[in-house]
Amino acid sequence: MSKNIKAVPTSEYNAVIATANQYVEGLRVGSAEGVAQAFHKDAVMYGFTNGELLGGPIKNLFDFVQKNGSAPEITTRLDILAITPTTAVVRVDMEKDAIGADYNDYLTLIKIDGTWKVIAKVYHQFEG
């Protein structure tokens, strides 16, 4: 007989969205340090920017933010696609980043020592 138990409390959904929102708010104000707060120190990112594969350490994202500055007109929608007690995947539907581009980001998070951190970002950049 299966048990009818809710495995993930609503507070965890809110904590996952709060971490994804740290990332978005860092982009909005152009703060690489703010963006970094959402990510694990060993996080990676992969995707195509202007048709070229950009992959490797999350420092690539921090460098992008430092180079391109704030995104005051950024608009996003955050959706949790999957969640367990220790893992989550969030889709970030994004319009008008610092270079005016639109994206879908897929953030993979893990809960370590009670804190949600992004360990991987995979993204698609839409043509302007």
Rosetta blueprint (number, residue, H / E / L):
1 M L
2 S L
3 K L
4 N L
5 I L
6 K L
7 A L
8 V L
9 P L
10 T H
11 S H
12 E H
13 Y H
14 N H
15 A H
16 V H
17 I H
18 A H
19 T H
20 A H
21 N H
22 Q H
23 Y H
24 V H
25 E H
26 G H
27 L H
28 R H
29 V H
30 G L
31 S L
32 A H
33 E H
34 G H
35 V H
36 A H
37 Q L
38 A L
39 F E
40 H E
41 K E
42 D E
43 A E
44 V E
45 M E
46 Y E
47 G E
48 F E
49 T E
50 N L
51 G L
52 E E
53 L E
54 L E
55 G E
56 G E
57 P E
58 I L
59 K H
60 N H
61 L H
62 F H
63 D H
64 F H
65 V H
66 Q H
67 K H
68 N H
69 G L
70 S L
71 A L
72 P L
73 E L
74 I L
75 T E
76 T E
77 R E
78 L E
79 D E
80 I E
81 L E
82 A E
83 I E
84 T L
85 P L
86 T L
87 T E
88 A E
89 V E
90 V E
91 R E
92 V E
93 D E
94 M E
95 E E
96 K L
97 D L
98 A L
99 I L
100 G L
101 A L
102 D E
103 Y E
104 N E
105 D E
106 Y E
107 L E
108 T E
109 L E
110 I E
111 K E
112 I E
113 D L
114 G L
115 T E
116 W E
117 K E
118 V E
119 I E
120 A E
121 K E
122 V E
123 Y E
124 H E
125 Q E
126 F E
127 E L
128 G L
